[in-house]
Amino acid sequence: MTIYPKKAHDEMAAWRMKGAYRRAWPLGVEPTLACECQNCGDISYVYVAFIKAGPFGSVPNLKEKQTLKWCEGDAEIKQGWYIVDHMYAYECPVCMEASRVADPIPERPPMRKDLI
């Protein structure tokens, strides 16, 4: 199960509150054993699709160019085609925590007076 930052959870909840047909679901990755981060598959980001309509049993006839997403379905989301309003990438919280531990914030370099 993918771990998402608080901001992603807050934005998904806000999106769901906008209407009955609005959905937001995480787009998980399937990391391999070679990946250091099993949360994001070493891409440093986790993604969320914000859905504005669906599900459709077949590809809907769209009047304008829109992004579609197929979902196999699960306990929360029915199987079908969905129209994606937008997608957001969030920094992977697991990678961010690991980088804070492995690479502490360096001291600020001295100010160069010749640039002032």
Secondary structure as the mmCIF struct_conf table of DSSP 4:
data_model
#
loop_
_struct_conf.conf_type_id
_struct_conf.id
_struct_conf.beg_label_comp_id
_struct_conf.beg_label_asym_id
_struct_conf.beg_label_seq_id
_struct_conf.end_label_comp_id
_struct_conf.end_label_asym_id
_struct_conf.end_label_seq_id
HELX_RH_AL_P HELX_RH_AL_P1 LYS A 6 ARG A 16
TURN_TY1_P TURN_TY1_P1 MET A 17 LYS A 18
TURN_TY1_P TURN_TY1_P2 ALA A 20 TYR A 21
STRN STRN1 ARG A 23 LEU A 27
TURN_TY1_P TURN_TY1_P3 LEU A 33 ALA A 34
BEND BEND1 GLU A 36 GLU A 36
TURN_TY1_P TURN_TY1_P4 GLN A 38 ASP A 42
BEND BEND2 ILE A 43 SER A 44
STRN STRN2 TYR A 45 PHE A 56
BEND BEND3 GLY A 57 SER A 58
BEND BEND4 LYS A 63 GLU A 64
STRN STRN3 THR A 67 CYS A 71
BEND BEND5 ALA A 75 ILE A 77
BEND BEND6 GLN A 79 GLN A 79
STRN STRN4 GLY A 80 GLU A 91
HELX_RH_AL_P HELX_RH_AL_P2 PRO A 93 ALA A 102
BEND BEND7 ASP A 103 ASP A 103
HELX_LH_PP_P HELX_LH_PP_P1 PRO A 104 ARG A 112
HELX_RH_3T_P HELX_RH_3T_P1 LYS A 113 LEU A 115
#
